[in-house]
Amino acid sequence: MGGTEPRRVDLSSDIDARCGTSYSAAMQITDIEIHEIHPPLAAWNGDEVRLSSGDNWDARTVVVLRCDNGLEGITEWEGPPRDASIADVEQLRGTNPCR
């Protein structure tokens, strides 16, 4: 096959350093961004995605969380953002992601 193996980076020590000290005790989620995206479907599986995902086949929601110490997190879910989902995510504002 040739080529090189993908480089793996262990971030656990960085997260432990940020979350395991008194510095992190005051860490808070300060900014939340919610984005609805519509990525194109690959031709080889577009029909399967449409069938398995129902009416929301073309929508994804991406959430970016930012903390006051520079730490950022990202997650996503299938479908557009809904009021209940947005309310759940907004409850994270002001909380410590390490707790």
FIMIVO-414837 format. One record per atom (N, C-alpha, C, CB): residue number from 1; atom name; x, y negated, z. Coordinates in steps of 0.1 Angstrom, whole numbers. Atoms other than C-alpha are relative to their C-alpha. Glycine has a CB too. Example, Ala and Ser with C-alpha at 12.3 -4.5 7.8 and 13.67 -1.06 7.14 Angstrom:
<sites>
- 1	N	9	12	0
- 1	CA	123	45	78
- 1	C	9	-12	0
- 1	CB	-10	0	12
- 2	N	-9	11	0
- 2	CA	137	11	71
- 2	C	-8	-11	8
- 2	CB	4	-5	-14
</sites>
This chain:
<sites>
- 1	N	8	12	0
- 1	CA	0	0	0
- 1	C	8	-13	0
- 1	CB	-9	0	12
- 2	N	-9	12	-1
- 2	CA	28	-25	8
- 2	C	-7	-11	8
- 2	CB	2	-4	-14
- 3	N	5	11	-8
- 3	CA	22	-58	23
- 3	C	4	0	14
- 3	CB	-15	-1	-2
- 4	N	-3	1	-15
- 4	CA	24	-68	59
- 4	C	-13	2	8
- 4	CB	7	-13	3
- 5	N	11	-2	-9
- 5	CA	2	-60	88
- 5	C	-5	-14	4
- 5	CB	3	9	12
- 6	N	5	13	-6
- 6	CA	-21	-88	100
- 6	C	6	-3	13
- 6	CB	-15	-1	0
- 7	N	-6	4	-12
- 7	CA	-5	-107	128
- 7	C	-12	-1	11
- 7	CB	8	-13	-1
- 8	N	10	1	-10
- 8	CA	-25	-103	160
- 8	C	5	-9	11
- 8	CB	-3	15	6
- 9	N	-4	9	-10
- 9	CA	-25	-130	186
- 9	C	-8	3	12
- 9	CB	-2	-15	-5
- 10	N	7	-2	-13
- 10	CA	-34	-123	222
- 10	C	-2	-13	7
- 10	CB	8	10	9
- 11	N	3	12	-6
- 11	CA	-52	-153	235
- 11	C	-4	1	15
- 11	CB	-11	-7	-7
- 12	N	5	-3	-14
- 12	CA	-61	-137	269
- 12	C	8	-8	10
- 12	CB	0	14	3
- 13	N	-8	7	-10
- 13	CA	-32	-153	287
- 13	C	-3	-15	0
- 13	CB	15	2	-2
- 14	N	4	15	1
- 14	CA	-42	-188	274
- 14	C	-13	-2	7
- 14	CB	0	-4	-14
- 15	N	14	1	-6
- 15	CA	-78	-182	285
- 15	C	2	2	15
- 15	CB	-10	10	-6
- 16	N	-2	-2	-14
- 16	CA	-66	-168	318
- 16	C	6	-13	7
- 16	CB	9	12	3
- 17	N	-7	12	-6
- 17	CA	-44	-199	323
- 17	C	-10	-11	1
- 17	CB	11	-4	-9
- 18	N	10	11	0
- 18	CA	-73	-222	315
- 18	C	-11	3	10
- 18	CB	-6	-3	-14
- 19	N	11	-4	-8
- 19	CA	-99	-203	335
- 19	C	3	5	14
- 19	CB	-8	11	-7
- 20	N	-4	-6	-13
- 20	CA	-79	-189	364
- 20	C	6	-9	9
- 20	CB	9	11	-3
- 21	N	-6	10	-9
- 21	CA	-67	-221	380
- 21	C	-10	-10	5
- 21	CB	12	-7	-8
- 22	N	9	10	-5
- 22	CA	-81	-249	399
- 22	C	-3	-11	-11
- 22	CB	6	-7	13
- 23	N	2	10	11
- 23	CA	-77	-270	367
- 23	C	-14	4	-7
- 23	CB	11	1	-10
- 24	N	12	-4	7
- 24	CA	-106	-249	352
- 24	C	-12	-2	9
- 24	CB	1	14	-5
- 25	N	11	1	-9
- 25	CA	-128	-254	383
- 25	C	-9	-11	-5
- 25	CB	4	-1	14
- 26	N	7	12	4
- 26	CA	-138	-288	369
- 26	C	-4	0	-15
- 26	CB	7	-12	4
- 27	N	3	0	14
- 27	CA	-140	-277	333
- 27	C	-15	1	-3
- 27	CB	8	12	-7
- 28	N	14	0	4
- 28	CA	-173	-284	317
- 28	C	-2	-1	-15
- 28	CB	-7	-12	7
- 29	N	4	1	14
- 29	CA	-190	-280	284
- 29	C	-6	-14	-2
- 29	CB	-11	11	-5
- 30	N	4	14	2
- 30	CA	-194	-316	272
- 30	C	-7	-3	-13
- 30	CB	12	-9	2
- 31	N	5	3	13
- 31	CA	-204	-314	236
- 31	C	-5	13	-6
- 31	CB	11	-7	-9
- 32	N	6	-12	7
- 32	CA	-227	-290	217
- 32	C	-4	-4	-14
- 32	CB	-12	6	8
- 33	N	4	3	14
- 33	CA	-231	-290	179
- 33	C	-8	13	-5
- 33	CB	12	-3	-9
- 34	N	8	-10	6
- 34	CA	-258	-269	162
- 34	C	-1	-3	-15
- 34	CB	-14	2	7
- 35	N	0	2	14
- 35	CA	-255	-264	125
- 35	C	-8	11	-7
- 35	CB	14	0	-6
- 36	N	7	-10	8
- 36	CA	-279	-246	101
- 36	C	8	1	-13
- 36	CB	-15	-3	-2
- 37	N	-7	-1	13
- 37	CA	-260	-232	71
- 37	C	-8	10	-8
- 37	CB	15	5	3
- 38	N	6	-9	10
- 38	CA	-271	-213	40
- 38	C	11	5	-9
- 38	CB	-11	-7	-8
- 39	N	-11	-6	8
- 39	CA	-242	-192	28
- 39	C	-5	8	-11
- 39	CB	10	8	9
- 40	N	4	-8	12
- 40	CA	-244	-176	-6
- 40	C	1	14	3
- 40	CB	8	-4	-13
- 41	N	0	-15	-2
- 41	CA	-251	-139	-7
- 41	C	9	6	-11
- 41	CB	-14	6	0
- 42	N	-8	-8	10
- 42	CA	-227	-115	-24
- 42	C	-9	7	-9
- 42	CB	10	9	7
- 43	N	9	-7	9
- 43	CA	-242	-100	-55
- 43	C	-2	14	3
- 43	CB	6	-2	-14
- 44	N	1	-14	-2
- 44	CA	-234	-65	-44
- 44	C	-10	4	12
- 44	CB	13	6	3
- 45	N	9	-3	-11
- 45	CA	-256	-67	-12
- 45	C	-11	-10	2
- 45	CB	8	2	12
- 46	N	10	10	-2
- 46	CA	-279	-96	-17
- 46	C	-14	5	2
- 46	CB	0	-9	-12
- 47	N	13	-6	-2
- 47	CA	-310	-75	-21
- 47	C	-2	7	14
- 47	CB	-3	10	-11
- 48	N	1	-6	-13
- 48	CA	-303	-55	11
- 48	C	-1	-10	11
- 48	CB	13	9	2
- 49	N	0	11	-10
- 49	CA	-297	-87	31
- 49	C	-14	-6	0
- 49	CB	10	-11	-3
- 50	N	13	6	0
- 50	CA	-330	-101	19
- 50	C	-11	9	6
- 50	CB	-4	-3	-15
- 51	N	10	-10	-6
- 51	CA	-349	-69	28
- 51	C	2	1	15
- 51	CB	2	14	-7
- 52	N	-2	-2	-14
- 52	CA	-333	-65	62
- 52	C	-2	-12	9
- 52	CB	14	5	3
- 53	N	0	12	-8
- 53	CA	-334	-101	73
- 53	C	-14	-7	-1
- 53	CB	10	-10	-4
- 54	N	13	6	1
- 54	CA	-370	-110	63
- 54	C	1	-14	-5
- 54	CB	-6	0	14
- 55	N	1	14	5
- 55	CA	-380	-146	58
- 55	C	12	-9	1
- 55	CB	-12	-6	6
- 56	N	-12	8	-3
- 56	CA	-348	-160	72
- 56	C	13	5	-6
- 56	CB	2	-1	15
- 57	N	-11	-6	6
- 57	CA	-325	-142	49
- 57	C	11	-9	-4
- 57	CB	-4	8	-12
- 58	N	-11	9	4
- 58	CA	-306	-173	38
- 58	C	5	-9	10
- 58	CB	-5	-7	-12
- 59	N	-4	10	-11
- 59	CA	-302	-191	71
- 59	C	8	6	11
- 59	CB	-12	-7	6
- 60	N	-8	-4	-12
- 60	CA	-276	-188	98
- 60	C	1	-13	9
- 60	CB	15	5	-4
- 61	N	-2	11	-10
- 61	CA	-271	-210	129
- 61	C	14	2	6
- 61	CB	-11	0	11
- 62	N	-14	0	-6
- 62	CA	-236	-219	140
- 62	C	0	-10	11
- 62	CB	11	-4	-11
- 63	N	0	8	-12
- 63	CA	-231	-233	175
- 63	C	15	-2	4
- 63	CB	-8	6	12
- 64	N	-13	3	-4
- 64	CA	-199	-251	185
- 64	C	-1	-7	14
- 64	CB	8	-10	-10
- 65	N	-1	5	-13
- 65	CA	-192	-257	222
- 65	C	14	-6	3
- 65	CB	-4	11	11
- 66	N	-13	7	-3
- 66	CA	-165	-282	233
- 66	C	0	-3	15
- 66	CB	2	-13	-8
- 67	N	-2	3	-14
- 67	CA	-151	-286	268
- 67	C	8	-12	2
- 67	CB	6	12	8
- 68	N	-7	13	-3
- 68	CA	-136	-316	285
- 68	C	15	2	1
- 68	CB	-5	-5	13
- 69	N	-14	-2	0
- 69	CA	-102	-299	286
- 69	C	6	4	-14
- 69	CB	4	11	10
- 70	N	-4	-3	14
- 70	CA	-101	-293	248
- 70	C	-3	14	-5
- 70	CB	15	-1	-1
- 71	N	4	-14	4
- 71	CA	-112	-256	248
- 71	C	-13	-1	-8
- 71	CB	-2	9	13
- 72	N	12	0	9
- 72	CA	-137	-249	220
- 72	C	-4	15	-2
- 72	CB	3	-7	-13
- 73	N	6	-14	3
- 73	CA	-160	-219	214
- 73	C	-10	-2	-12
- 73	CB	-6	6	12
- 74	N	10	0	11
- 74	CA	-181	-210	184
- 74	C	-7	14	0
- 74	CB	8	-2	-14
- 75	N	8	-12	2
- 75	CA	-209	-185	179
- 75	C	-10	-2	-11
- 75	CB	-7	4	14
- 76	N	10	1	10
- 76	CA	-236	-178	154
- 76	C	-11	10	2
- 76	CB	7	2	-14
- 77	N	11	-10	1
- 77	CA	-269	-161	149
- 77	C	-7	-1	-13
- 77	CB	-10	-2	12
- 78	N	7	0	12
- 78	CA	-291	-151	121
- 78	C	-13	-8	1
- 78	CB	-3	15	-4
- 79	N	12	8	1
- 79	CA	-319	-174	111
- 79	C	3	-15	4
- 79	CB	-10	6	10
- 80	N	-1	14	-3
- 80	CA	-325	-211	115
- 80	C	-1	-3	15
- 80	CB	-10	-8	-7
- 81	N	1	4	-14
- 81	CA	-322	-229	149
- 81	C	-15	-2	3
- 81	CB	8	-13	3
- 82	N	14	2	-5
- 82	CA	-355	-227	168
- 82	C	0	-8	13
- 82	CB	-7	14	2
- 83	N	1	8	-12
- 83	CA	-367	-250	196
- 83	C	4	7	12
- 83	CB	-14	-6	1
- 84	N	-3	-8	-12
- 84	CA	-364	-222	222
- 84	C	15	2	0
- 84	CB	-8	13	0
- 85	N	-15	-2	1
- 85	CA	-328	-214	210
- 85	C	8	-12	4
- 85	CB	4	6	-13
- 86	N	-7	13	-3
- 86	CA	-318	-250	211
- 86	C	-1	-3	15
- 86	CB	-6	-11	-9
- 87	N	2	3	-14
- 87	CA	-332	-254	246
- 87	C	9	9	8
- 87	CB	-15	2	4
- 88	N	-9	-9	-8
- 88	CA	-312	-223	258
- 88	C	14	-5	-1
- 88	CB	-1	14	-6
- 89	N	-14	4	2
- 89	CA	-280	-236	243
- 89	C	2	-14	8
- 89	CB	3	-2	-15
- 90	N	-1	12	-7
- 90	CA	-286	-271	257
- 90	C	2	1	15
- 90	CB	-12	-9	-3
- 91	N	-2	-3	-14
- 91	CA	-287	-256	292
- 91	C	14	2	4
- 91	CB	-9	12	4
- 92	N	-14	-3	-3
- 92	CA	-250	-248	289
- 92	C	7	-13	2
- 92	CB	6	7	-12
- 93	N	-7	13	-2
- 93	CA	-241	-285	288
- 93	C	2	-3	15
- 93	CB	-8	-12	-7
- 94	N	-3	3	-14
- 94	CA	-223	-295	320
- 94	C	4	13	8
- 94	CB	-12	-6	7
- 95	N	-4	-12	-8
- 95	CA	-216	-258	330
- 95	C	15	3	-3
- 95	CB	-9	11	-4
- 96	N	-14	-5	2
- 96	CA	-182	-241	333
- 96	C	-1	13	-8
- 96	CB	7	2	14
- 97	N	1	-12	8
- 97	CA	-178	-215	305
- 97	C	8	12	7
- 97	CB	5	-3	-13
- 98	N	-7	-11	-6
- 98	CA	-155	-195	328
- 98	C	-8	6	11
- 98	CB	14	-5	5
- 99	N	8	-5	-12
- 99	CA	-182	-189	354
- 99	C	-12	8	-5
- 99	CB	-4	-11	9
</sites>
